Amino acid sequence: MSLANSQTHYGAVTKSFHWVTAVLILILMPLGSIANGAPFETSEELARKAWLFSLHKTLGVTVFFFALLRIAWALTQPKPSPLHPERKLETFAADVAHWLLYGSLVLVPLSGWIHHAATTGFAPIWWPFGQSLPFVPKDEDLAHLSGDIHWIWTKVLLFSLLAHIGGALKHVFIDRDETLKRMWFGTIGKLELPKTEKSVAPASLAVIIFAATGLFIATSSTTATAESETVLQQVASDWVVQDGTIEITVTQFGSPVTGGFEEWTASINYDPATKTGTVETTIAIDSLTLGSVTGQAMGADFFDSAKFPTGTFAADIAEIDGQLTATGTLTVKGATVPISLPFTLDIEGQTARMSGSTSINRLDFGVGASMPDETNLKFGVDIAVELTAERQQEN
């Protein structure tokens, strides 16, 4: 058997590319569906789900590079003439399906890889070249968009694959010709086929389909931001917060995952002259956005936001050994734990800028109790707070 294609036959290299790709696709598509539907309530379930996703992503990257090699080889080879050149519409449809398959084999794994690189909190890819991609930042908008595009292009892949398989079965059971046999290993009879001219129309139509579906997603996609259902009451404060962030960072599967709470209030009473005061902060737990694990974080084994919708930090402010520190308690998920938050403070006129950080142990609050070791999720949770506040003028 010749390695290269001819006008009438496919060569061994093309056949190998074809069947290896077919096997990978038939593994990847159900694997992705199984991984998406897998539960993750316990440490064992989370580890299993992460393993399934890691396998899916690793094989997906394999398909990406394999598809590039396949396309590069196809561009150097003559394409065997169709067995029924007189069936122009059928031949055109088959060519479009082929180009959709070629494009999908590159674009589907690439969009999934971009989604992975842009997301915080992921099951790692097992290839040794790292988890990031050049020019792909960690960005929730990009992660959401690339995830949507990955989903829709997977459907293009599925459609073109079914069309391709349906066409092959038609040639076997209805036409009873040599079309499928030409792509299988072995010998077939000598074929006499006229040389056909290549057309750019099928490839052009495939490009239009990919562009149209991608553009549709890009224009209709919205960022998946946390929408808090918890309504916080306004609080009286000597210093009124103008803007600020409360961020947490956890370490899952060896990688840091950072997110923040969108809804919170702070009642701050502080005297710059004595460097003393009090602070009480209430946080809407369900306003947390934590990368790809946001949904998991709201679950009963973690923050259990349905049962415990708010968390509170109440502390006294004083200077301890030259360091301003808020010393008090943090209440999360019904557990109240002592905590100290050292911070820096810069006051200019009536404007104060504060920045502080501390660390807690998630198990102290019963968060992730089903993960009593650090195999999947580290115990430590870093908290970072920054805010700008304006002092209320006395009447």
NORNOR-V405103 format. One line per field, one symbol per residue. ss: DSSP state (H for helix, E for strand, L for the rest). phi: phi as a letter, one per 30 degrees, with the letter a starting at -180 (. if undefined). psi: psi as a letter, one per 30 degrees, with the letter a starting at -180 (. if undefined). A space follows every 10 residues. Layout:
ss->???
phi->???
psi->???
This chain:
ss->LLLLLLLLLL LHHHHHHHHH HHHHHHHHHH HHHHHHHLLL LLHHHHHHHH HHHHHHHHHH HHHHHHHHHH HHHHHLLLLL LLLLLLLHHH HHHHHHHHHH HHHHHHHHHH HHHHHHHHLL LLLLLLLLLL LLLLLLLLLH HHHHHHHHHH HHHHHHHHHH HHHHHHHHHH HHHHHLLLLL HHHLLLLLLL LLLLLLLLLL HHHHHHHHHH HHHHHHHHHH LLLLLLLLLL LLLLLLLLEE EEEEEEEEEE EELLEEEEEE ELLEEEEEEE ELLLLEEEEE EEEEHHHEEL HHHHHHHLLL LLLLLLLLLE EEEEEEEEEE LLEEEEEEEE EELLEEEEEE EEEEEEEELL EEEEEEEEEE EHHHHLLLLL LLLLLLELLE EEEEEEEEEE ELLLL
phi->.ddcdbdcbd ddddddeddd dedddddddd dddddddddb dcdddddddd dddddddddd dddedddddd dddddccdce dddbdddddd dddddddddd dedddcdddd ddddedddcc ibddddddcj ccbeicddbd ddddddddde dddddddddd dddddddddd ddccdhcced ddccdkcbdd ccbddcddbd dddddddddd dddddddddc dbddcdcdcd ccddbdadcc dcalbbcbbc cchicdbcbb cdcabbccbb cddchblbbb cccdddcdcb hdcedddddd dcdhddcbdb bbbbaccacb hicdbccabc cbhiccbdab bdacbbcbic ccbbbbaabb ceddcididd cdbcecbddd bdcbbbabbc ddddd
psi->kkellafflk leeeeeeeee eeeeefeeee eeeeeefklh fleeeeeeee eeeeeeeeee eeeeeeeeee eeeeffkkkk klfiffieee eeeeeeeeee eeeefeeeee eeeeeeefkk ilklkfkggl flkkgjljke eeeeeeeeee eefeeeeeee eeeeeeeeee eefefhagee efflkakllk kjkkkkkkkf eeeeeeeeee eeeeeeeeff kkkilkjkfk kkkklkkejk kellkjkkkl jkhgkkjkll kfkllkjkjk jfefhlalkj kkkjeggkki bfgeeeffle fcfhfeeifl lkjklkklkj hgkkkjkbkk jkhfkkkkkk jkllkjkjcg kkkkklllkl keffggkhff ifageeklek kkkkkklkkk kkkk.
